[in-house]
Amino acid sequence: MVDFDKIIDRSGTSDVKFGVRKAVFGTDDVTPLWVADMDLAAPNAVTEALVERAKHPIYGYTHYPDSLFSTMQTWFEHRHNWVIDKKSILICPGVVPSMHAVIEALSEEGDSIIVQPPIYPPFFSAVTDTGRKIVENPLQLIDGEYQFDLDHLEKCAAAGAKILLFCSPHNPVGRVWKKEELLAVLDIARRHQLIILSDEIHADLIYPNYQHIPLATFAEDVTVITAVSPSKTFNIPGLGLSSLIIQNRAHWKAVRQVFDRLHINAINPFSITAFEVAYREGESWLDELMSYLDETRRQVAALFGEHDCGIKVIASQGTYLLWFDCQAIDLNDDALKSFFVKKAKVGLNPGISFGDAGSGFMRMNIAAPRSIVLDACQRIMDAASCG
């Protein structure tokens, strides 16, 4: 059994979550449950393999071994019933750089790119930083569950949008999309020759009774490029390694040329070790992790559900992120952030950072020892004078 209740001191590691609290929240006196990494130890197998690799005293330039591809292929076939052709895999330094590269390679300056807020903030910057135009198709919150606005998506695509930046499972709202929802999006893309870049970095973090379906597995004649990584799954995001699955060879070469032009083609030898061992030996750890997170998720939802705090927890189906609807508190976004920081002493991601559709919401990362998460929730409830 993995002891996920163990509290691990991250001081001295130059970590972002704790190390930049002063800059982000104006104080160090907050429990930080914001940036999406875990305060839980990575699998022992990964740690042991990294220590063993470090014993070799040369940390030189490294190529992509065949085992890097085969472990990934085996994982996705086993966990997601997805048979991936090795030739379609493009090793990358991270999902966000990959997003930029795909946009650069497969669209032109001034082209329209669709995003579906509330959405992970780099989706916006990936568009603007590359000189493209953001077209928003906000998700619709209906009866406590976010859904696609398919009619508006059709209009955006018909108006000439080039790429849809898709998120599955969705960060921050925690939706795991059903097959019929995915098929509806693919139908629109097919009719309007819309390229889909699907960020599936949270694909392995799925709660019971839900199933992640890789969009590319039934895309057929729709161009779907998928971004995946073991980084969120096994808490190794600082090692900087991901993959793009690009079945169209011309598109694969075009994206590769962007990385080559920027000389982004070296790979960290420790990343290779962690990547392979996590996929090869991390399954039982992941299963335990998801059981732990599921119980934390349930307890947080129950805690807020039992009291009238003006805060509703949107039911999460995947990821270790919870989306809090705080609109009933009736504060503007600056005041809402201040409420959490100054009164509750909890550091969360303001919903407004995920686009205007996130106004009045906050995002909590629950991938921490449960005692810390529940203590933070209790302080939020106390600050809100829950009755």
N, C-alpha and C positions, 0 to 999 in steps of 0.2 A: 504493500500500500504506500502511495506517495503522500507525504505529509504536507498538504497544501495550506494547512493552518499555520505553519511555521512563518514567523515574521523575520524577514531578511533585511538587514541594514544595507542600504545601497550607497551610503556615504563613501566618498573616496573613489567612486567609479565614474565620475563625470557624467552621471546620468542626467537626462533632460527632465524627467518627471519631477524629481525632488530638487535637482540642482539649479533650476531657473525659476523657482517659485517666486522669488522676489521680483524678477523682471516681468513675469506673467501676471501675478496676482497682487503685486505691491507689498507682499509680506511673505515671510517664511512660515508664519503661523497658520498654515492650512494643511489639511490632509489632501494630498494631490491624487485625484481620481480622474485624470483627464487624458493625457497622451496615450495612444493605443499600444502600449506594451504591458507586460504582466509584471507584477511584484511577486511572482511565483518562480521558483527555480526551474530552469530548463531541464529536460530529461537527463538523468544521470549518465546515460549512454553517450549523449552528446558532450557533456562536460568531460567525461573520461577520455573520449576520443580526441578532444581538443588538447587536453593536457599531454596525451601521448604524442600528438603531432608536434606540439611545442618543444618536445624533447629533442626533436631533430633540429640541429642548430642552423640550418639554412632555410631562409624564408624567401626564396627567389621567385622569379616569374613562373607562372603555372598555366598549363593548358587545360582544356576541358576533357577529362578522361571519359571513356565510354561508360564507366560505372555511374557517372553523374547523370547521364541520360537514362540508363536502364533502371536505376532506383526510382527515378521520377515516373517513368512509364509504368513500372510495376505498381507503385502507389495509386496512381490515378485509375488504373484498370481495376485494382482491388477495391478501392474505396468509392469510386464514382462510376464504375462500369464504362470507363472512357479509354479506348485504345488509341494511343497517341503515336503518330509516326515520328520517329527520331528526327527526320529531316525537317519537320515543322517546328522543332524546338529552337528558340533563340535565347541563349543565356544572356541575362541583363543585370545591371547593377542595382535594380530596384524597380518597383511598379511605377512610381511617379516619373522617374527618368524615361521609362518605357512609354508612358503616356505621351510625353513630349515628343519622343522619337517617332511614334506612330502618326501623330498629328503633322509633324514636319514632313514625313515621308509620303503621306497619302492625301494631303490637302494642300491648298494654296493660301497665301496670305489673303485675308478678307473673306475666306469661306466661313460659313456658319457651322457651328458645332453645337449639338444639343446636349444639355445636361438636365438632370431631373432632381431638383432640390426638394427638400433639404439633402445636401450631398457633401461628402468629404471635400474640404476647401480646395485642395490641389486640383480638383476637377475644373474649378473656375480659372485658376492661375495657369494651368496647362494650356487653356484656350487663349487667354489674353497675352501671355508671355510669348506665344508663337505668332501673334499678329492676326489671330482669327476672331470671329465674333461669337459671343455667347448667345444661344437661343435657349430660353428656359421652358421646360415642360414640367411644372411642379407636380409632385405626387399629391394625391387627394386623400385626406384623412377622413375615412367613412366608417362610422360605428367602431372607432378605436383601432382601425387597421388601415395602413397606407396602401393605396392602389394607383395604378397608372391612369393617367388621363389620356386614353387612347385616341380620342377624337382630336385633342390638341396636338398629340404627337404626330398624327397623320398630317395635320396642317403644317407643322414645322418641317416635316420631311418633304411634303409637296412643294413647299416654298424654296426648296433647293438645298437644304442642309446636307452637308457632306458626311459627317460622322456623328454617331450617337455614342456618348460616353455612358456606359452602362455599369451598374454596380450590383453584384449578385454574390452573396447576400448583401443587402443594402446597408451601408454605413452612412448615417447614424441610426436609422429607424429600426433596424433588425429584421427586416422582411426577408424571408426565404421564398422566392417566387415559385408559384405553381407552374406546372407544365403548360396549362392553358393560357396563363398570362404570358409566358415566354413565347408561345406560338403566335399570340396576337401581335407581339412586338416584332417578331420575325416576319410576319405577313406584311406589316407596314414597311419594314426595311426592304423586303423583296420588291414591293410595288414601286419604290422610289430609289432603288439602287443605293440605299443608305448603308454605309460601313458601320459595323458595331465593334467598339472596343470594350470588352467585358472584363471589368476588374473583379476577379474572383478570389482575391487574396484571403478572404474569410471562409472559403468553401468548406473547410474541415471543421469549422466551429458551429455545428448545427445541433439544436436541441431535440430531444425525443419527439417523435410523431411528425417530424419535418424531414424533408430530403432535399439536398442541394442537387440540382440538375445542371451540369455544364451546358451552357447555351449552345456551344459549338457541336454538341453531340447530335443535334437534329436540325442544324442550320441549313443543310443541303445547299441550295444555290444562293444563300446569303453570305456575304463576307463577314465572318466573325473572327476577331482576333482576341485571344484570351490571355489575361495576365494572371499568373499564379506564383506562389512562393510558399515555402515552409516557414517563413519568418513569423507571421502571426500565430500560426498553429503551434509552433514549438518554442516561442519566445526567443527568437534569435534575429530580430530585425536589425540590430546593430551590425550584423555581419554582412549586410548588403548584397543579397543575391536573390534573383527572381528569374522567371522565364516568361517569354511570350510564345504562345502556340499560334503559328501563322501557317495555315494550310496552303494558301496561294503563294507559289514560289516567287513570283514577281514581287509581291508585297513583302515577303520575307527578305529578299535581297535589298529592297528599297529601305526598309527599316534598318537592316544591318549597315547599309552605307551611311546612314545618319550617325550611328555609333562610331563607325570607322573614321568618319570625317572629324569627329570630336576626339578621336583617339581614346574612346571609352571601350577598350577591349581587353584590358588586363583583369585578372580575377584574383581575389584574396585566397591563398591556400587554405586558410582556416574556414572560409566560407564553404569550400568544397567539402571539407571533412564534415562540418556540421550538417550541410545539406543532405549528404548521402546517409549519414548515420541516423539523422532524424527520420527520414523516410523509411529507412531499412529496419530500425529498431524502436521507433517511437510510438507505435500504434497503441500498446497497452497503456502507456503514459497518457496519451490523448484521450482514450476512453475514460480513464479516471478523472482527468481534467474536466471533461464535459459533464460528468456526473456531479462533480463539485460545483461547477459554475451553474448548473441547472438548479441545484438546491439553493445556492446564493440568490439566483434570479427569483426563485419562488418566494424566498423569505423577504426579499426587498419588496416585491409586489404585494405580498400579504401585509407587510408593515404599513405601507402607504394606503392600501385598500381598506384597512380597518379604521382609519382616521380621516377626518375631513381637514386636509391640510391645504387645499387648493393646488395640490400636486397629484397628477395622475401618471402612472407608469405605463407607457405604451408596451403592450405585450411583445416581448422579443422572441423571435423564432430562431435566431442565429447571431453570431458574433458574441463578444463579451462586453458589449456596449448596451447601456440602457438609455432610453430616450424619455425624458421627463417633460410632460405637458404642464407648464407652470402658468398658463394664461389666466387662470382664475385668481392668481395672486395679484394681478392687475398692476404690474410694474413695467416700466420701459426696460429695454434690454440692458442698459448700463446699470440701472437700479437693481435689476434682477441678479446680475453678476455680483454686484456689491452686497446684496442680501446673502448670497451663498458664501462669499469670502469673509465678510465682516461679522455677520450674525451667526452663521453656521460653522464658519471656519473650515469650509470644504471647497476645494478647487476643482471645478468642473469646466467642460467646454461650453461656452455660450452658444445657444442654438443659432443665433444670428450669424455666427461665423460659417454656418452651413448654407447661407443664403437667406433671403427675406422670408422664405417659407419656414425657416427655423425660428423666427421671432417668437419670443415667449416660451421657448423650450430650452432645456439644458441636457448635455450628454454626460453620463457617468460611465466610467470604466470599472467593472466589477471584478476584474482579474487581479485580485489581491486576497490576502487572507480574509476569511469571512468576518472575523471579529472586527477588522478595520472597516470593512464596508458597512456592516450593520451599525457600528458606532457612528460613522459619518451620517448614515441615514437618520439615526436617532437625534443627532444634533440638528439636522435639517428640520425634522419634525418639531423639535423644541423651539427652534428659531421661528417657525411658522405658527407657533401656538396651536398645535393640532388639538382638536377636540374629539 
